[in-house]
Amino acid sequence: MIISDELLFQCGAFTKSYAENEIIFGEGSPAKYFYQIQKGTIKLCNIFDNGKEFIHGFPYDGHCFGESYLLNEKSYAVSAIAVKSSTVILLPKTSYLDLVMNKPEILIDVSRYTSERLHFRYLVSSFLAISDPMIRVKKILDHLKEYFGYTEELSFQVPFTRNQLASLTGLRVETIIRVIKKMESSGVLKIDHSKIYY
């Protein structure tokens, strides 16, 4: 977790449950809360008129989201939607600003987390310039494996579905499935009960 639940509750936070596919905030809405996931997975995305999505990330248990908007007056440029049933801690914006003013080390922790996520976004954005889908998928799997601290071959269980990998890489689901099968047949990854191990 980025900020301890106990400290958030001391500052006036409360929990809210979201059903699968429920919108937490929409693109263009104002920032009102610091959000930290107690349990569940959220997708940060843009949804276009044709129904196509561009996924920016999937924060999960202990991660926060939308925090950078609390330091400016801009509206959200993304939507946050529960991927599955989730419980989120909400701290009102004014309480969050009071907290970081009184405890600047909290702002350092949140900023460190935000910079990690920004690094991931830069990395994923750079993949979009690569036309070879195999290289795109390999690069994102390499990054995820390193991020989670795995070094052994085929030891890392990829935490994303094929659909989510497609959204993260800008590829079609059919392309992801084909690439994963090709990578499995060459021994680069393995599939066990539909789970991908890299």
VEXKOLPA-151726 format. One record per residue (C-alpha): x, y, z. Coordinates in steps of 0.25 Angstrom, whole numbers, plus 5000, padded with zeros to 4 digits. Example, Ala and Ser with C-alpha at 12.3 -4.5 7.8 and 13.67 -1.06 7.14 Angstrom:
BEGIN
504949825031 505549965029 
END
This chain:
BEGIN
500050005000 500550144997 499950215010 499550125022 498050095022 498050135037 498650275034 497650295023 496450265032 497050355043 496950465032 495550445029 495550335018 494450235016 494250115007 493450094995 493049964988 493049964973 492349854964 493049794952 493049894941 492550004950 493150144947 493950204958 494150334951 494050374936 494950454927 494650604928 494150594943 494850674954 495750614964 495150604977 495850484984 497150414987 496750264983 497550144989 497050004985 496849914997 496449794989 496149784974 496749834961 496449964954 496649994939 497150134935 496650154921 496150244910 494850194903 494650244889 493350274881 493550144873 493650064886 495150044885 495950054898 497350094901 497850044914 498850124922 498950024934 498249924944 498549964958 498149864968 498249834983 499049944991 499250034979 498650174977 498150244965 497750384960 498650444971 499450534961 498150614958 497950654973 499150754971 498550834960 497150874955 497050794943 495950694940 496350544938 496850514925 496550364927 495350284933 495550184945 494650064944 494649934953 495149814946 494549724956 493749744969 494649844977 494749924990 495450054989 495850155000 495450294997 496050415004 495450555000 496450644993 496550755004 496850645014 497950585005 498550725003 498550745018 499250615020 500350635010 500550775015 500750725030 501450595026 502350625014 502950485014 501550435009 501650524997 503050464994 502450324995 501350354986 502250434976 503150314976 501950224972 501450314962 502850324955 502950174955 501550174948 502050284938 503250204935 502350084931 501450174922 502750224915 503150084913 501850034908 501750164899 503050134893 502549994889 501550054880 502650094870 503049944869 502249874857 502649734861 501649684871 502549574877 503549684881 502449764887 501949654895 503349614899 503749754904 502549764912 502749634919 504149664921 503849794928 502749724937 503649614941 504749704945 503749804952 503149684961 504649634964 504649504956 505949454950 505749304948 505249254935 503749224934 503549264949 502749384947 501249374945 500749484936 499649564944 498849604932 497849534923 498149524908 497049634906 497749724916 499149694909 498449734896 497949864902 499349894908 500149864895 499149924885 498949794878 497749714875 497349594884 497549494873 498949544870 499249534885 498749384885 499549354872 500849414878 500649344892 500549214885 501749234876 502549274889 502049154896 502449064884 503849124884 504049104899 504049254903 502849244912 501849134917 500349124918 499849044930 498349044932 498149164923 499149244932 500449294925 501749274932 502949354926 
END
